């Protein structure tokens, strides 16, 4: 997963990310999937007002721990993914030391098929107690 996180335009990770995107995405859909990808593992203090800041964030790589195919037809596949990471958060002030602890999140990933399967959306990203390790990954 980490190799596709798009940190900057023109970077190797960004080029890999753009290469797996559905070529039919509208500009708004492209912006939404890019923001969702960059937001994986981040927890906002107030989801409706990002100005209040991030409550926790990944301090390292994201690791895909489990996948489940939840829907499939000839041109669309929906996956439930679970990934792990180390979440960092600060105490009451920015001067407090960084607190790191293991964390896990789930998200819904939709793929669309044209000549191949491409990423269409990432939605419903949320923290979970843990991921079940399965031989599918």
Z-matrix of the N, CA and C atoms (Angstrom, degrees):
N
C 1 1.453
C 2 1.520 1 111.06
N 3 1.303 2 116.04 1 -42.27
C 4 1.457 3 120.21 2 -171.96
C 5 1.526 4 112.45 3 -61.85
N 6 1.315 5 117.33 4 -33.93
C 7 1.451 6 120.42 5 -178.08
C 8 1.517 7 114.11 6 -66.28
N 9 1.342 8 116.91 7 -6.80
C 10 1.463 9 121.23 8 -179.30
C 11 1.519 10 112.48 9 -112.91
N 12 1.315 11 117.33 10 3.59
C 13 1.460 12 119.78 11 177.48
C 14 1.520 13 106.86 12 -72.31
N 15 1.297 14 117.64 13 129.21
C 16 1.465 15 121.69 14 -169.11
C 17 1.528 16 111.56 15 -97.25
N 18 1.335 17 118.26 16 87.78
C 19 1.456 18 119.33 17 -175.94
C 20 1.520 19 114.88 18 -76.37
N 21 1.309 20 118.39 19 -23.98
C 22 1.455 21 118.63 20 -179.14
C 23 1.511 22 111.47 21 -166.15
N 24 1.303 23 115.24 22 147.59
C 25 1.451 24 120.64 23 -178.73
C 26 1.524 25 109.85 24 -58.87
N 27 1.311 26 116.66 25 130.22
C 28 1.454 27 121.54 26 178.05
C 29 1.517 28 114.60 27 88.74
N 30 1.331 29 118.48 28 -9.30
C 31 1.461 30 121.00 29 179.56
C 32 1.531 31 109.38 30 -71.99
N 33 1.332 32 118.11 31 159.79
C 34 1.469 33 119.39 32 177.03
C 35 1.530 34 112.60 33 -56.69
N 36 1.332 35 117.89 34 -42.06
C 37 1.471 36 120.27 35 179.39
C 38 1.523 37 110.75 36 -63.95
N 39 1.324 38 117.25 37 -39.72
C 40 1.462 39 120.29 38 179.21
C 41 1.528 40 110.83 39 -65.40
N 42 1.317 41 117.63 40 -40.85
C 43 1.472 42 120.24 41 178.75
C 44 1.529 43 110.72 42 -63.84
N 45 1.347 44 117.32 43 -40.66
C 46 1.469 45 120.25 44 177.18
C 47 1.524 46 110.21 45 -64.03
N 48 1.339 47 116.62 46 -41.21
C 49 1.458 48 121.26 47 -179.24
C 50 1.527 49 111.02 48 -63.03
N 51 1.311 50 117.47 49 -49.75
C 52 1.467 51 121.56 50 -178.74
C 53 1.529 52 110.54 51 -62.08
N 54 1.325 53 117.48 52 -34.07
C 55 1.469 54 121.00 53 -178.87
C 56 1.527 55 112.69 54 -66.12
N 57 1.339 56 118.58 55 -24.76
C 58 1.468 57 120.19 56 -178.55
C 59 1.526 58 112.77 57 -97.92
N 60 1.330 59 117.32 58 0.71
C 61 1.464 60 120.48 59 -179.33
C 62 1.520 61 112.09 60 -80.51
N 63 1.321 62 115.17 61 147.30
C 64 1.458 63 122.23 62 173.28
C 65 1.528 64 107.84 63 -58.83
N 66 1.299 65 116.45 64 124.20
C 67 1.475 66 121.12 65 -177.38
C 68 1.526 67 112.33 66 -70.46
N 69 1.332 68 118.01 67 -12.78
C 70 1.463 69 122.38 68 -179.20
C 71 1.533 70 112.99 69 -93.06
N 72 1.339 71 118.07 70 5.20
C 73 1.463 72 119.92 71 -179.61
C 74 1.524 73 110.90 72 -61.39
N 75 1.326 74 115.99 73 137.52
C 76 1.462 75 120.08 74 171.56
C 77 1.529 76 107.45 75 -74.46
N 78 1.331 77 118.82 76 165.25
C 79 1.463 78 119.64 77 176.78
C 80 1.532 79 112.90 78 -55.75
N 81 1.328 80 117.77 79 -39.60
C 82 1.467 81 120.31 80 178.72
C 83 1.527 82 111.35 81 -66.72
N 84 1.329 83 117.37 82 -40.86
C 85 1.467 84 120.71 83 178.24
C 86 1.528 85 110.67 84 -65.94
N 87 1.336 86 116.50 85 -40.08
C 88 1.463 87 120.69 86 177.14
C 89 1.525 88 110.12 87 -60.41
N 90 1.333 89 116.65 88 -47.20
C 91 1.469 90 120.70 89 179.48
C 92 1.523 91 111.44 90 -60.59
N 93 1.330 92 116.50 91 -40.24
C 94 1.469 93 120.49 92 -178.54
C 95 1.525 94 111.50 93 -66.63
N 96 1.325 95 117.84 94 -44.83
C 97 1.464 96 119.46 95 -178.34
C 98 1.527 97 110.51 96 -71.03
N 99 1.309 98 117.80 97 -34.57
C 100 1.469 99 120.17 98 176.95
C 101 1.524 100 110.23 99 -66.00
N 102 1.330 101 117.46 100 -45.61
C 103 1.469 102 120.80 101 178.71
C 104 1.529 103 110.86 102 -62.78
N 105 1.332 104 116.89 103 -40.56
C 106 1.468 105 120.08 104 178.90
C 107 1.524 106 110.55 105 -64.33
N 108 1.323 107 117.20 106 -41.29
C 109 1.458 108 121.53 107 178.43
C 110 1.527 109 110.68 108 -62.46
N 111 1.316 110 116.77 109 -45.86
C 112 1.462 111 120.61 110 -179.69
C 113 1.525 112 111.89 111 -70.11
N 114 1.339 113 117.26 112 -22.89
C 115 1.458 114 121.05 113 -178.67
C 116 1.515 115 114.72 114 -89.47
N 117 1.337 116 118.01 115 -3.35
C 118 1.463 117 119.79 116 -179.16
C 119 1.528 118 110.24 117 -56.15
N 120 1.319 119 115.76 118 128.65
C 121 1.459 120 121.57 119 178.46
C 122 1.513 121 115.16 120 86.16
N 123 1.320 122 117.88 121 -8.79
C 124 1.469 123 120.61 122 178.58
C 125 1.521 124 109.58 123 -88.85
N 126 1.318 125 115.87 124 138.72
C 127 1.459 126 121.63 125 176.82
C 128 1.524 127 107.04 126 -121.88
N 129 1.329 128 115.85 127 121.16
C 130 1.463 129 121.26 128 -179.14
C 131 1.524 130 110.10 129 -87.46
N 132 1.326 131 116.37 130 146.52
C 133 1.472 132 120.52 131 176.45
C 134 1.530 133 109.90 132 -60.68
N 135 1.333 134 115.92 133 -40.96
C 136 1.461 135 121.56 134 178.22
C 137 1.521 136 106.63 135 -136.92
N 138 1.301 137 116.91 136 106.36
C 139 1.468 138 122.21 137 -175.63
C 140 1.528 139 112.25 138 -55.75
N 141 1.324 140 117.15 139 -29.99
C 142 1.461 141 120.88 140 -177.95
C 143 1.524 142 113.40 141 -86.83
N 144 1.331 143 117.06 142 -8.52
C 145 1.465 144 120.38 143 -179.61
C 146 1.521 145 108.57 144 -143.54
N 147 1.337 146 116.34 145 88.28
C 148 1.456 147 120.67 146 -176.58
C 149 1.522 148 112.93 147 -65.55
N 150 1.336 149 118.04 148 -13.22
C 151 1.457 150 120.44 149 177.37
C 152 1.523 151 111.86 150 -64.35
N 153 1.331 152 116.99 151 -19.92
C 154 1.462 153 120.46 152 178.28
C 155 1.523 154 111.95 153 -75.40
N 156 1.307 155 117.65 154 -8.27
C 157 1.454 156 121.54 155 172.57
C 158 1.513 157 115.54 156 95.59
N 159 1.310 158 113.15 157 174.99
C 160 1.457 159 122.15 158 -178.22
C 161 1.520 160 109.54 159 -91.38
N 162 1.324 161 116.45 160 131.92
C 163 1.463 162 121.25 161 176.48
C 164 1.529 163 110.28 162 -79.94
N 165 1.338 164 116.97 163 -40.32
C 166 1.465 165 120.88 164 176.16
C 167 1.523 166 109.09 165 -152.82
N 168 1.322 167 114.94 166 161.21
C 169 1.456 168 120.85 167 -174.05
C 170 1.522 169 108.92 168 -153.56
N 171 1.337 170 117.85 169 154.58
C 172 1.463 171 119.46 170 177.37
C 173 1.528 172 110.10 171 -69.09
N 174 1.320 173 116.49 172 135.16
C 175 1.464 174 119.84 173 178.22
C 176 1.523 175 111.51 174 -99.72
N 177 1.304 176 117.03 175 -0.73
C 178 1.461 177 121.88 176 178.83
C 179 1.511 178 109.86 177 -154.36
N 180 1.307 179 115.33 178 -154.33
C 181 1.461 180 121.19 179 -177.08
C 182 1.526 181 112.70 180 -70.64
N 183 1.317 182 115.07 181 153.27
C 184 1.464 183 122.54 182 170.10
C 185 1.528 184 107.11 183 -93.30
N 186 1.324 185 116.37 184 140.11
C 187 1.460 186 120.85 185 -179.24
C 188 1.522 187 109.41 186 -123.04
N 189 1.319 188 116.46 187 121.24
C 190 1.459 189 120.72 188 177.35
C 191 1.522 190 108.30 189 -67.24
N 192 1.337 191 116.87 190 122.67
C 193 1.464 192 121.36 191 -176.29
C 194 1.522 193 112.78 192 -108.62
N 195 1.332 194 118.43 193 -29.77
C 196 1.457 195 120.34 194 -177.84
C 197 1.523 196 109.61 195 -158.67
N 198 1.320 197 116.20 196 148.46
C 199 1.465 198 122.07 197 174.86
C 200 1.517 199 108.83 198 -136.81
N 201 1.309 200 115.12 199 150.73
C 202 1.459 201 120.69 200 176.36
C 203 1.521 202 108.04 201 -144.11
N 204 1.311 203 116.73 202 126.24
C 205 1.458 204 122.09 203 175.53
C 206 1.521 205 107.75 204 -78.65
N 207 1.332 206 117.04 205 116.77
C 208 1.466 207 120.19 206 -176.11
C 209 1.521 208 113.39 207 -103.76
N 210 1.341 209 117.70 208 -19.48
C 211 1.468 210 121.03 209 177.21
C 212 1.524 211 108.53 210 -157.31
N 213 1.328 212 115.26 211 144.09
C 214 1.459 213 119.80 212 -179.58
C 215 1.518 214 109.94 213 -151.24
N 216 1.330 215 115.41 214 131.05
C 217 1.457 216 120.79 215 166.10
C 218 1.518 217 106.90 216 -138.56
N 219 1.294 218 118.32 217 -172.12
C 220 1.465 219 120.54 218 -171.54
C 221 1.523 220 114.31 219 -64.33
N 222 1.325 221 117.90 220 -24.28
C 223 1.462 222 119.19 221 -176.70
C 224 1.524 223 114.34 222 -126.38
N 225 1.333 224 117.61 223 5.25
C 226 1.461 225 119.87 224 -175.56
C 227 1.526 226 109.92 225 -149.01
N 228 1.328 227 115.66 226 136.18
C 229 1.465 228 121.28 227 175.14
C 230 1.524 229 108.12 228 -132.64
N 231 1.320 230 115.91 229 138.83
C 232 1.457 231 121.41 230 177.11
C 233 1.524 232 108.11 231 -117.91
N 234 1.319 233 115.17 232 128.49
C 235 1.459 234 122.22 233 -179.04
C 236 1.516 235 109.84 234 -119.44
N 237 1.308 236 116.03 235 143.61
C 238 1.458 237 121.85 236 168.41
C 239 1.523 238 104.55 237 -102.70
N 240 1.326 239 117.11 238 121.69
C 241 1.459 240 120.05 239 179.50
C 242 1.519 241 109.54 240 -113.87
N 243 1.309 242 115.46 241 150.79
C 244 1.456 243 121.28 242 173.43
C 245 1.524 244 106.64 243 -127.91
N 246 1.307 245 116.50 244 133.56
C 247 1.458 246 120.47 245 -178.52
C 248 1.525 247 109.99 246 -135.26
N 249 1.318 248 114.81 247 154.03
C 250 1.460 249 121.03 248 -179.00
C 251 1.523 250 109.73 249 -117.46
N 252 1.312 251 114.88 250 160.20
C 253 1.457 252 121.81 251 -178.61
C 254 1.524 253 108.48 252 -169.86
N 255 1.307 254 116.31 253 171.72
C 256 1.460 255 121.20 254 171.94
C 257 1.520 256 106.22 255 -98.40
N 258 1.338 257 115.94 256 121.91
C 259 1.467 258 121.34 257 -179.23
C 260 1.521 259 109.05 258 -95.19
N 261 1.306 260 114.93 259 133.33
C 262 1.458 261 120.70 260 177.09
C 263 1.509 262 110.20 261 -111.69
N 264 1.318 263 115.47 262 143.60
C 265 1.464 264 120.31 263 174.98
C 266 1.518 265 108.21 264 -149.20
N 267 1.314 266 115.05 265 156.91
C 268 1.459 267 120.96 266 178.23
C 269 1.512 268 109.07 267 -103.53
N 270 1.314 269 115.73 268 159.96
C 271 1.457 270 120.95 269 176.84
C 272 1.515 271 110.60 270 -72.89
N 273 1.311 272 116.10 271 -146.74
C 274 1.464 273 121.85 272 -175.61
C 275 1.524 274 112.45 273 -67.01
N 276 1.325 275 117.88 274 -28.98
C 277 1.463 276 120.48 275 -179.94
C 278 1.520 277 109.44 276 -128.70
N 279 1.298 278 116.27 277 162.62
C 280 1.461 279 121.81 278 179.32
C 281 1.526 280 110.84 279 -65.03
N 282 1.335 281 117.40 280 -21.17
C 283 1.458 282 121.26 281 179.51
C 284 1.524 283 112.67 282 -78.89
N 285 1.323 284 117.69 283 -14.51
C 286 1.460 285 120.73 284 176.79
C 287 1.527 286 108.91 285 -68.51
N 288 1.324 287 117.16 286 149.25
C 289 1.472 288 118.80 287 -178.73
C 290 1.530 289 112.02 288 -66.03
N 291 1.310 290 114.43 289 153.98
C 292 1.460 291 121.42 290 176.71
C 293 1.526 292 109.06 291 -67.92
N 294 1.312 293 116.36 292 130.92
C 295 1.463 294 122.36 293 176.81
C 296 1.522 295 107.02 294 -104.80
N 297 1.320 296 116.90 295 124.33
C 298 1.462 297 120.88 296 -179.86
C 299 1.524 298 110.09 297 -117.23
N 300 1.335 299 115.54 298 138.93
C 301 1.465 300 120.12 299 176.64
C 302 1.522 301 109.06 300 -151.51
N 303 1.338 302 116.98 301 153.28
C 304 1.468 303 119.81 302 177.86
C 305 1.528 304 110.49 303 -62.17
N 306 1.328 305 115.55 304 144.39
C 307 1.466 306 120.29 305 -179.76
C 308 1.524 307 109.42 306 -145.22
N 309 1.317 308 114.53 307 163.21
C 310 1.467 309 121.28 308 177.43
C 311 1.520 310 108.83 309 -142.56
N 312 1.313 311 115.90 310 148.83
C 313 1.463 312 121.94 311 177.15
C 314 1.521 313 109.49 312 -141.14
N 315 1.325 314 114.75 313 156.97
C 316 1.463 315 122.09 314 173.76
C 317 1.521 316 108.57 315 -119.35
N 318 1.317 317 115.26 316 152.56
C 319 1.462 318 121.16 317 174.63
C 320 1.527 319 108.41 318 -149.63
N 321 1.318 320 114.87 319 158.90
C 322 1.459 321 121.65 320 174.88
C 323 1.524 322 107.82 321 -101.36
N 324 1.313 323 116.28 322 128.73
C 325 1.463 324 122.38 323 -179.21
C 326 1.521 325 107.69 324 -117.97
N 327 1.326 326 115.80 325 128.93
C 328 1.464 327 120.16 326 176.49
C 329 1.518 328 109.07 327 -110.72
N 330 1.321 329 115.15 328 130.53
C 331 1.457 330 122.52 329 176.16
C 332 1.521 331 108.66 330 -111.21
N 333 1.326 332 115.99 331 146.18
C 334 1.465 333 121.34 332 175.22
C 335 1.523 334 108.23 333 -121.52
N 336 1.323 335 115.42 334 144.83
C 337 1.459 336 119.89 335 -178.18
C 338 1.517 337 110.84 336 -109.51
N 339 1.315 338 114.97 337 128.29
C 340 1.463 339 122.28 338 167.88
C 341 1.529 340 104.37 339 -118.75
N 342 1.325 341 117.44 340 -99.55
C 343 1.464 342 120.29 341 172.73
C 344 1.527 343 111.02 342 -84.96
N 345 1.342 344 116.19 343 -15.80
C 346 1.456 345 123.93 344 179.61
C 347 1.527 346 106.80 345 -154.56
N 348 1.330 347 117.94 346 176.71
C 349 1.463 348 120.93 347 176.95
C 350 1.521 349 109.04 348 -87.23
N 351 1.346 350 116.33 349 131.70
C 352 1.459 351 121.80 350 -179.15
C 353 1.526 352 110.18 351 -130.51
N 354 1.319 353 114.94 352 152.29
C 355 1.461 354 121.53 353 178.87
C 356 1.525 355 110.03 354 -69.69
N 357 1.318 356 115.92 355 127.40
C 358 1.462 357 121.85 356 179.29
C 359 1.530 358 111.68 357 -110.15
N 360 1.336 359 117.11 358 -41.48
C 361 1.466 360 118.17 359 -179.66
C 362 1.524 361 110.99 360 -158.00
N 363 1.327 362 114.12 361 157.15
C 364 1.462 363 123.84 362 170.83
C 365 1.520 364 105.18 363 -129.25
N 366 1.329 365 117.24 364 120.41
C 367 1.463 366 120.86 365 -177.60
C 368 1.525 367 109.74 366 -137.02
N 369 1.317 368 115.09 367 171.79
C 370 1.460 369 123.44 368 173.10
C 371 1.529 370 112.90 369 53.10
N 372 1.331 371 116.98 370 40.85
C 373 1.463 372 121.44 371 177.04
C 374 1.520 373 108.23 372 -75.46
N 375 1.328 374 117.15 373 123.11
C 376 1.464 375 120.55 374 -177.92
C 377 1.527 376 110.47 375 -153.08
N 378 1.312 377 115.24 376 153.67
C 379 1.462 378 122.34 377 -179.98
C 380 1.526 379 109.47 378 -72.70
N 381 1.325 380 115.97 379 140.52
C 382 1.467 381 122.88 380 176.08
C 383 1.531 382 108.24 381 -131.31
N 384 1.342 383 117.38 382 161.95
C 385 1.464 384 119.84 383 -178.90
C 386 1.532 385 113.79 384 -63.53
N 387 1.324 386 117.57 385 -28.45
C 388 1.460 387 120.72 386 -179.49
C 389 1.509 388 110.60 387 177.45
N 390 1.321 389 115.60 388 171.24
C 391 1.463 390 122.19 389 178.71
C 392 1.517 391 108.29 390 -111.44
N 393 1.314 392 115.96 391 139.41
C 394 1.462 393 118.59 392 172.91
C 395 1.519 394 107.33 393 -79.88
N 396 1.295 395 116.30 394 127.92
C 397 1.467 396 119.86 395 178.42
C 398 1.516 397 108.15 396 -77.91
N 399 1.308 398 116.24 397 123.66
C 400 1.458 399 118.81 398 179.88
C 401 1.514 400 109.35 399 -126.47
N 402 1.313 401 117.84 400 155.89
C 403 1.465 402 120.78 401 179.26
C 404 1.524 403 112.97 402 -72.32
N 405 1.352 404 117.94 403 -3.06
C 406 1.468 405 121.44 404 -178.25
C 407 1.518 406 111.95 405 -71.39
N 408 1.324 407 117.74 406 -27.23
C 409 1.461 408 120.58 407 -173.86
C 410 1.506 409 110.29 408 -82.16
